């Protein structure tokens, strides 16, 4: 499953994190490489992976692993980047 990186605040470059990097079905090895931690927020019945890095740091790490941004959108105060690796 290609990673989708989300960030819950704007402007992105001034934020330190956290950055959501995956859901409960994400590749555990990739999540480990990113330094992600798995958590379940109170009231949710699903888990998500997050890092304390700013989105640009996560995107740089993913680029070094061969991932490329294929789309980006904003949903309210959340920014979402979807990436793909050949």
C-alpha positions as CSV (number, residue, x, y, z in Angstrom):
1,X,0.0,0.0,0.0
2,X,1.6,3.3,-1.0
3,X,2.0,5.7,1.8
4,X,-0.2,8.8,2.2
5,X,1.3,11.5,4.4
6,X,-1.1,13.9,6.2
7,X,-0.6,16.9,8.3
8,X,-3.3,18.5,10.4
9,X,-2.3,22.2,10.3
10,X,-1.3,25.0,7.9
11,X,1.2,26.5,7.0
12,X,3.1,23.3,6.6
13,X,6.7,24.5,6.6
14,X,6.3,26.2,10.1
15,X,4.9,23.1,11.8
16,X,7.0,20.5,13.6
17,X,4.5,17.7,13.5
18,X,3.0,15.3,14.3
19,X,2.7,13.9,10.7
20,X,0.4,10.9,10.1
21,X,2.2,8.5,7.8
22,X,0.0,5.4,7.7
23,X,-3.0,3.4,8.9
24,X,-3.2,0.1,10.8
25,X,-2.6,-1.8,7.5
26,X,0.6,0.0,6.5
27,X,3.9,-1.8,5.9
28,X,5.5,-2.3,9.3
29,X,9.0,-2.2,7.8
30,X,8.4,1.1,6.1
31,X,6.8,2.5,9.3
32,X,9.9,1.4,11.2
33,X,12.2,3.1,8.6
34,X,10.3,6.3,9.1
35,X,10.5,6.0,12.8
36,X,6.7,6.0,13.1
37,X,4.8,5.0,16.2
38,X,1.4,3.3,16.1
39,X,-1.4,4.8,18.2
40,X,-5.2,4.7,18.6
41,X,-6.9,8.0,19.4
42,X,-9.6,8.0,22.1
43,X,-12.9,7.3,20.5
44,X,-11.5,5.8,17.3
45,X,-11.8,2.1,16.5
46,X,-8.7,2.1,14.2
47,X,-5.0,2.8,14.6
48,X,-2.7,5.2,12.8
49,X,1.1,5.6,12.5
50,X,2.6,9.0,13.1
51,X,6.0,10.7,13.5
52,X,6.9,13.9,15.2
53,X,8.8,15.2,12.1
54,X,7.5,18.0,9.9
55,X,5.9,16.8,6.6
56,X,8.8,18.1,4.5
57,X,11.2,15.8,6.5
58,X,8.9,12.8,6.0
59,X,8.6,13.6,2.3
60,X,12.4,13.8,2.0
61,X,12.8,10.4,3.7
62,X,10.2,8.8,1.4
63,X,11.9,10.4,-1.7
64,X,15.3,8.9,-0.6
65,X,13.5,5.5,-0.5
66,X,12.2,5.9,-4.1
67,X,8.7,7.3,-3.5
68,X,7.4,10.2,-5.6
69,X,4.5,12.5,-4.9
70,X,1.6,11.7,-7.3
71,X,-1.1,14.0,-5.8
72,X,-1.7,16.5,-3.0
73,X,-4.9,18.0,-1.7
74,X,-6.2,20.0,1.2
75,X,-9.1,18.8,3.3
76,X,-10.1,21.5,5.8
77,X,-7.0,22.1,7.9
78,X,-5.4,18.8,6.7
79,X,-3.0,18.4,3.9
80,X,-2.7,15.0,2.2
81,X,0.1,13.8,-0.1
82,X,-0.1,10.5,-1.9
83,X,3.1,8.8,-3.0
84,X,4.0,5.9,-5.3
85,X,7.2,3.9,-5.8
86,X,7.9,2.0,-9.0
